[in-house]
């Protein structure tokens, strides 16, 4: 009955699955729909030097007071925190193919290994040796801690399962949400005249004020110098939220979608930096090189220095 109850009802789904190696041990991992990172029960135990597995690999090994068997020994109890006990409860889920899966929170693997090493250290202090029955587990735990010293278990799971790309998209979305509004704000002057004056100077054009329509190229310069360098993904998201109509017009200015608390201050700071570079430049090519060096576009390669065109 207990086994049936485990698999009844709605179980979380694994959206990503994969394997990676820690030392000589292959670890099977999954990322659930709620972004919980899982290490399957069988490979979790193997990583700890334990070979026991439930029948058919789809059940869960025995627990006492909800403590998994690999932490049930009385000698380990002084080193088990309530947080660890909570994080080592088995997690039942559906695999990508719809099968039954059992595992543990990936972050708990390192914490369990640390319990064995704390027990080892305490044993060495008090008796000068480690009980023979724990030598295999302690050796495995020591190897785990060493292997994980320079890499995080979460990063390993994400890379192995392919969730890393989704995580990066989530981080990008957080940036976009901080910078951009859902609705168009009222227009206000955001680009100082000096931004355009310096473009005209460096291009050798006559400045007659902003009441005259600028050359069409200026719009491209604004996109290049500002929106493609302001923050990752900003230019693409702005153009998606405010597309051009059939005659090539937008319903407002792109900066009207920037937030007051993050977007507009970032725009003002960026424009100040760009104008400073313009003022320091004697030619258009010098400015472009300085801009690409100081404020490069995301994913671009810096040019090699070249002879000025003056």
N, C-alpha and C positions, 0 to 999 in steps of 0.2 A: 504493500500500500504506500509506504513512504517513497519507494522508487517511482511509483506512478504519479504521486503528488508532485514530485520534482519536475516532471515534464508536462504537467497539466497547466492550462492557462496560457497567458501570453508571456513568452520568454523573449529577452532582448536578442536582436539579430546581429550577427557579425557582418559588417560591411566590408571589412578588409581582413585578409589572412596572409600569412607568410612565415618564413623561417629565417633564422640567423644562427650563427655559431658563437658560443662563449667558450673559448679554449677548444677542447675536443668534443664538446657537447652541442648537438643541434637543438635549438629551442623553437618550438612552434608557438606562434603568437596570433592574436586577433585584436581588432579594434571594433568595439560594439557601436551601435548606432548613437549611443549617448557619449561616445568618445572614451569610454573606459577601455584601458589597455589590458589585455588578458594574456597570460601565459598558460598554455594548456596544462592540465593536471599532470599528465604523464611526463612531460618534459620539465615541468617545475620540479618534480620529484627527482628526475634524473640529474638535473643540475645540482641538486643537494646531495647526490650520492646515494639516493634511495631508489630501490628498484621495484618496490611494491606497486601494484596497480590493481584497480577493481576489475571485477569480471567484465570482459568485453570492452573495457576501457570507457564505458559510458556512465558508470556510477560514480560514487564519491567514497573515498576511503573513510574509515570510521573516525568519529569525533567524540570527544568527551567534553561536556559543557561548551559545545561549539568550538572547541580548540582542535585543530587538525592533528592527526596522529603524529606528524613530524615535530610537533611542539608539545606533546603530551607528557614527556618525561619530567619527573619531579625535579631533576637537576637543572632543567632549563627554565623553570617557572620564575626564579628570581630575576631573569633577564627579559621577560616578556611584558611589554607595556600593554595597556588597554587599547591603545591605538593599533598596535600590531595585531592583537587578538581580533579586533574588528576587521582589519584588512585582510586576514587570512581565512575568512569564511568563503567556502566554495561558491563560485558563480556559475549558474547554469544558463546556457544560451543556445541559440540555433546557429549552426554553421552556415556559411554562404550557400551550401547545397541543401540546406534544410535539415541536416542531421543533428544529433545531440552532441553538445559540447560542454565540458566542465573545465574550469580553470580558476586561477587566482589573479588578483590584481597584480600587474607586472611590477609595480613599485615595491611590493612586499617581498620579492625575491631577495633583494639586497638586505632588507631588514631581518629576514629569517637567517640569512647567512651570518649577519652580525651577532645574532643570539648565540649561535654555535661558537663563534670566536670569543665572545665574552665568557662563555662557559669554559672554553679552553684556557683562557688567561687566568680565570679564577682557580681552575684545577691545578695549573702549574704553580700558582702562588701558594696554595694550601698543601698540596701533596707532591708537587714536583713532577707529576706525570698526568697524562690524559687517559681515562678509561679506554681500554682496547675497543670496546663495542662502538665508541664514538669516533674512532680515528678516521674512518672513511668519510663520514659526514663533515668532520672538521677540515680534512684535507680539501674536500670539494668546496666548502665554504670559503676557505682561504684563497683558493684559485678564483672563485667568483669575485671576491672583493678586489683582488689584484686586476682581474680582467676588466672590471667596471670602473677602475680608478680614473680612467681618462674619458670614458664614454657613459652617457646616461642610458638607463634601461628604456626610458620612454622614447628616446631618439632611435634606439635600436629597433623597437617594435614598430615605430612609425615608418622607418625606412624599409623594413622587411615586408610590411603589409601594404605599402603604397599610400598610407595615410599622410605621409609627409607633405605631399603636394596639396592635400586638402587643408592641412594645418596652415600651410603658407598662405593659401587663399583666405582662410579665416583671419589671419593676421593682417592681410591686405585689406580685407573688408573692415576691420576695426579702424584702420587708418582712414579709409574713405568715409566711414561714418563720422569720424571726428572732424574731418575737413569740410564735409559737404552737407548741405541742407536737402530736405526732401522737396521743398517748394521754393520757387523763385522769390528772393527778397527784393525789397524796393531798391531802385538804382541809387548808387552814391558813387562819387568820383573816387576811384581807387588807384589809378595810374597817374602819377605826377607828370606834369609837362616835361620835366627834365628827362624822363625816360625816352620820350619821343624826340626831344631836342638833340639828345646825344646820338640817337639813331641817324637823324638827318645829318648831323655834323660828320659822323664817321662814314656815311655814304656819300658825302659831298653834295647834299641836297640843300636847297634854300628853305629855311624855316619861316613860315608865314603864320604860324599859330594853328591851333587845333580846330578853328572854325572852317578850315579848308580840309577836304577829304584827303587823307594820306594815300600814297601809292599802295596798291593792293599787296605788295610784298610785306608791308608793315604788319599785317595780320598774321602772316606766317612767322615773322620774327617774334611777335608776341607769344605765339604758341611755342616756338622753339626756346626762347630765352626764359620763359616763365613757367608755363603749365607743364612742359615736359621735364622740368627740373625741380618743381616745387615739392613733390612727394611722389612715391611710386604709385602708378595707376591713376593719378589725378586727371591727366589730360584725357585718357580714354573714357573715364567715368563721366567727366563733364560733358564730353561730346555725345555720350550715350544718353545722358539725362536731358540734354538740350540739343537735339539734332537740327540740322538745317532743313528748311522746307523745300518745296519744289523749285523755288527760285534762288536757293542758296542762302537764305536768310535764317537767322536764329530769332527766337522770340525775346531774347534779352542778351545781356553780357554774361560770359562764363563766370566772372567773379561774383555775380549775384547769387550763385549757388554755394558760395563759401560760407562757413559758419563764423559767427562773430567772435567766439571764444578761441578757436584754433585756426580756422582757415584764413580770416582776414589778417590777424597778426603775422601769420607765416608769410602771407603774400607781401605785406609791407616790408618785412625783414628781407625777404628775397629780392624785392625791387630795389631796396637800398643797396644791397650787395652788387646787383647787376649794374646800377647806375654808377657806383664807385669804380667798378672795372671799366666802364665806358669812359669815364672822366680820365682814368689813368692811361688810356690807350691813345696812340697817335694814328692808328689806322684800323680799318675794319678787320683785317686779318689778324692783327695783334690782339684786338678785343676778343675775337672768336677763340683764339688759342688760349687766352687767359680765362675766358668763360668756361671752356671745356676742361681746363685744369682745375679751376676753383669750384665750379658748380656743374659737374658732368651730368649728362643724361644717364638714367638708369640703364645698365647693360651696354654702355658704349666703351670703346677703347680709346684711350688718349692718343692724339696725334704726336708724331715726332716733331721736335722744333723745326721750323722752316725759316727761310730768309724772308724778312719783311718785304711787302710789296711796294714800299715807298723807296 
